[in-house]
Every structure is written in C-alpha cells, then in structure tokens.
C-alpha cells in the first residue's frame, strides 16, 4: 500500500526515472536526507537505515498529476547514485552506480517488477566478462534473434586492469569507453568486437536507441573536457561486432549544441529526440533545449520557458499519450553548483515540470514538434482534473442520449403493438396507449432536465485550458481570481480587469511564452503576453491593468510606454501586435488600458528612442521574449564631493540581490535602489548605457567625454555591457553581477547625481 498520498518527493539529482504505462517511477540519487556517516562525512556504505531509505520508489500518475511513495520488497539495487536504467515490458532494469562514498562502485544488474514492486538481482557484481564497476555510463536495449540484450558504454569507476585499452588512467578512479553486452534471456555477459572511430573515455553522457538497430551517444565528460560531437553505434548482431561512427559538428554548417555533460536526451519517436540542459565547459548550467532529427543528424534549438532547463543531473522521461502526442516529465537536477560543498549539500530542484508535445511525423525524413503546453505540476494536476470532469460529463451525456433513443424506440413499439391488437375494446386500448405515452413523456422530461443541468455545469476556465491555435505555447493558466466589486484580480500574476458590470460575463486568462509574434517597430517587450478571452460579450469596454518591469521616474519616461494588442489572434500566425495607448504613472510598475473584449493578446512595450537602437534593429518576427537580465542600483549617501553610484546587471535576480546586497551593505552609507528586468532579443549582443550628469537646476551637461566630473569603470563612452560578459560573471560563486562603478573626481557641490540611461529607460 502507498506510504503517503498527495505528497512531493524529496529534491534529488543523478537519480533514475522510467515510465511504465501511465506511471513514472523515480528512484535513488543524491538527496538531502541520504544517510551520512558522521565520521567520514560521506554516505554510509551499507546499513539498515540506508536500505530502508532506498526501499521505496516515488511514482507519478500522469493521468492525475499525483505523486505517491510506495514501499518496495527485496534488496534494492546497491548503486544508488549515477545508475543506468531501461525498461523491458513492465520491468525496470538497473545497472551499476555509485554507493556514495570513496571509490565504491557496482556492476551488478537488478530488476524492479512494477507490478509487484519487488527487486531481484539478475547478475551479481563481478560476474565473468562483466563490465567494470562504474557509474554514469550509457545503457540501451536491443534484440538479437528474438532475445533481449543490453549494451553498456563508457562511465566512470575504479579500473585495475593496466592493459585495458579503453581505460583513461588504469589503477585509479577514471573514465572508460568500453562496451560490454548482456544477454538477458541467457543471463550471460559478453564483450563484442569494436571497430570504427571510438569516442574518448567519457562519463555523464547520454545513450539512446535510434532506428536501424543503432544507438546515439550525445555529450559527455572526457579527458579534454565536455563533448559536443555525436557518436553513432551500430549495435552487435549474432556476429558480436559493433561499429562506431563519429559525427563532428564542424562538418555540418547548421546549428549545433555546445559541448556539455550531465544533460538528458530522451526519445520522442523513432526519428526525434529531445536534449535538455546539462553543464558547459566551465561547469555552468545550460539554459537550452534542442531537438535532434536522427534521420538527418541535424539539430534544431527549441524555445524555452522558465523552469524547463538550466539544470543538470536531472531526468526527462517521455510518456506516450498517442502516436502524435507525448508528455515529457522533468524531475530533479541542480542549477548552480556550490563549490566546496558535498553532493548532498547542493541546492537541488524540487519542482516537477510537464511538457506536452505534438509530433508531426508525416514527413519521416523531416519531422517537426509543436508545444501544446508547459506547466508546473500543480497546474498540470488541475488540468487533468478538468479533463477528467469533462470526460465524465461527456460520458453521462452519451448515456442519457442512449436512454432517450431507447425510450423513443419503446414508444414506437408500444404504439405498433396496440394498433395490431385485435382483441379488447377500443376504450381499453386507448387507455393503455395513453398510460404508456404519459409514462414515456415523464421519462422524457426527466431526461431533458438532467441534460440541461449537465449543459449548465461550468468547468472553471475550461476555454483557456489549451488554446485552440496550436502555434501558441502556454506558460501557465491563471485560475481562481479574487472577485470584488466588479473586479477580477490575479495578484500573483500582476493582472486585474475592472468595470465588470455584467454578471453573465466571465474571463479566462492564459500566459503564453512563445510563438511567431510580430511586435510594433522600435519596441521591446516589457511584460508577460496574456491571452484573454471573455465568455459572453461585455456591455461596454473593460479596463485591464497589467504589471511591467520598467522603472519609470518621470512623466516623460511614461510616454515611452504603450500597450500592444493583437485583436484578431484567430488569423495568426504571425500574431501582429498594434500599439494602443494606455495610462502609465511614475514610480509604478502597472499600466492600464481600455479594451472591448472577445479574444485578445495583450502585452506592454517600450518604444525606443532611435539613438539607442542597435544598428541591425528591424521589425522582426521572433520566438519568445529572449533571455532575462536584471539590473539594480546602489547609491552612497555621502558628501557631493565623494558621491558614488554602482550599477549591477546579472542573469539571476536572486543572485543579484543576495550577493550584491551582501557586498554593498558592508560599505559605508550604501543604500539599495530599484530593480529592473531587461528582455534581451536574439539579435542584441550588448546593453548600452548612456551617462549624463546635470547641473543644479536640471540643465544637462552635453560633454560626455569627461563624464562631467565623474570617473566611470569601465571607461568606455557610451558604456556597453556585453551580454556574454554578464553570462560569464554568473558562473562564479561570489560575483553574480557585472558591476559598473561611477565616482566623482572633482569637487562640485551643486552637481546632482549621475543618471544612466538604458536603451531609453533610466
């Protein structure tokens, strides 16, 4: 029986996950509560406590979105970290792994029966011709003459065979590129003959099956660092010969993922695979998602929404809904690695993210993928509940329609029977007919009443569950607004709708995160994009209030703000936004606009001043809103002769506030200024800062060369912050921000504080 219901699994990484039916099974990995030896400060080797800890499995039911924990039977697999797994039938096969201390690795094979949740060992440690004891290797399944086989590639472990040609450093913890196979039907290990161009000894790679009895190795960590090449492996047949082929990215003049390890690569179909996250050559978590078309060995970068990538050591498990629709479940992982901390002390991802993908497989050689939605598990759970309720109502409607048909048939048969009767008086015949007609009319009234009740049953926000146009990708669905005096508030999402006098009108709202959006010329997106639909036509226009991320200090800056509205989304893509003036106020992060509703796409934009535009700026169609950067001010309350201002910019807002505040609050008289979000478009390589000082009275000083008595570091006019420099800064533990310092160099008591203009917004 389940140990717990409706619970959230412990955050973890370097675990295993596999799907069987409509369930996902997650087990093992580093967790905060893994049993630790107080003396060695490492995971314990073997104990009753450790066995109990790993004698349960977390199971996600994708039909309901509910996690549960269930107890397993038998001895669990001993390699609890970095094991490899695959599924055959309804059984999960687990190999190798790391114990969690010293150089304790395993090479046994264990089976978990998902019907009985019982562990059983099918190959012990150090069996004849078995693979070395290791972890973080690749594992695929294949068939030879109708028998099930397993293939194991690479990994890291302790290798004591000095003559082994596939080991990087014998007699030490190292990596390997060895290939071993196991015949599941016969329970025998064998070593195939290997030909072709082998990958270097590597670990933390991904190995997946592809068409043609082949496997594909992506990424990995080798002696020379992370890898970006693809290696295609022709799996052994009855001759026990396999062949490697290297596919180097320099040979292909097409987009290609950077080198990485610790990523996930999941099979979507025979010809499609999805690569998510990992870490790059400097151990920085990658915020990327790529689609591999294995028939052509080509990559396509996919749009992202927050919460999907920027993780490593995670799992991305695919569950097939239909031939053309799959669900990808992301579990665990680590975003930012904390140096000098133990593995179980890292900040692990506690969230479960769900992606639903539609596969266009009509052209086998050039398949495509579309996103139906991406959402956190909580939103997915609500979506599944609504779908279930809707399905139940549809079933009831069909049942009642059948009852109605049976009633009509019964009435017809009764009338025919009574007409054919030749005995009895006409009076008794009419009486019997009237009685049966009254009975059926009563049944018909009850049926009509029940159908009416079902039709009036409203599912909350059902129209916004999945937008009908499949070219738009959903970020989240807004539910349960606060209702008060003709107003709807989604406070956590920064959205409100006012002037609702018609009680019969309701609204459904969805945040969308990418599509082919065509924005007004010389503008930048500065808010979420909302798809708002009204159920019923409001008697008069309503007022929409939305939150934006610009810092507005005066009315002139407010004039640069505007709303963008797509009035006819049914005709997209592309979805063309037109400027609509709204009301914006200084010192406020909200804007208001009056809208006549049916269906609208709405967002807030900043209109750029021409001299702040990049040279290659043009009216472009882009996917999504690009990468987010965060800025923050720090001002010193000191004498005018020693005035200082510090401007910081980073990728991670929490990192900016936590690390920068810690640094600046230790300085004398420093105070924190506002934060601002910048959305960087794909064609922008830098953020330009134009510095300007003003004399007493607000008259600008035009001479920028001398900075008007201010010293700026870096000393470039205008100051240009390269986004790549910001990304590089985010890799280090203590310096999450790129800092620009300004300081007065001469005594001018009447000089007011320096202003920095960021693409037209101060």
Secondary structure, 3 states (H helix, E strand, C coil): CEEEECCCCCCEECCEEEEECCEEEEECCEECCCCEECCCCEECCCCHHHHHHCCEEEEEECCCCEEEEEECECCCCCCCECCEEEEECCEEEEECCECCCCCCECCCEEEEECCCCEEEEEECCCCCCCCCCEECCEEEEEEECCEEEEEEEEEEEEECCCCCCCECCCCEEEEEEEEEEEECCCCEEECCEEEECCCCCEECCEEEEECCCEEEEECCEECCEEECCEEEEECCCCCCEEEEEEECHHHCCCCCCCCEECCEEEEEECCEEEEECCECCCCCECCCEEEEECCCCEEEECCCCCCCCCCECCEEEEEEEECCEEEEEEECCECCCCCCCCHHHCCECCCEEEEEEEEECCCHHHCEEEEEEEEEHHHHHHHHHHHHHHHHHHHHHHHHHHHHHHHHHHHHHHHHHHHHCCCCCHHHHHHHHHHHHHHHHHHHHHHHHHHHHHHHCCCCCHHHCCCCCCCCEEEEEECCCEEECCEEEEHHHCEEEECCCCCCCEEEEEEEEECEEECCCCEEECCCEEEEEEECCCCCCEEEEEECCCCCCCHHHHCCEEEEEECCHHHCCCEECEEECCEECCCCCEEEEEECCCEEEEEEEEECCHHHCCCCCCCCEEECCCEEEEEEEEEECCCHHHCEEEEEEECCHHHHHHHHHHHHCCCCCEEEEEEEEEEECCCCCEEEEEEECECCCCCECCCCCCHHHEEEECCCCCEEEEHHHHHHHCCCCCCCCEEEEEEECCCCCCCCCCEEEECCEC
